[in-house]
Amino acid sequence: MANLQVRDIDNRLYESLKRRAELEHRSVSQEVVMMIENHLKRDNLESELQTREFLKLTNSWHDNKDAKDIISDIRSSRSRNNRSRTTDELFD
């Protein structure tokens, strides 16, 4: 089993961890491991939920146009910009 050493923990943070560990009847080390595990589980769950929401959107846009027509529509809707234009003004 791996070991993890954390240095330079603020005293207030350590005391908070210590109190929380006591409330949960764990050592500080056990409490930190539980907190990390819970955080990672939550991140994985959020990621999974976001993936499911994204997948619900697949095939939600139906169009009879072929790819060339869609590309043409996109290009024709674009506006010209003047970014490459050189001027004497600072922020024209």
Secondary structure by P-SEA (a helix, b strand, c coil): cbbbbbccccaaaaaaaaaaaaaacccaaaaaaaaaaaaaaaaaaaaaaaaaaaaaacccccccccaaaaaaaaaaabbbbccccccccccc
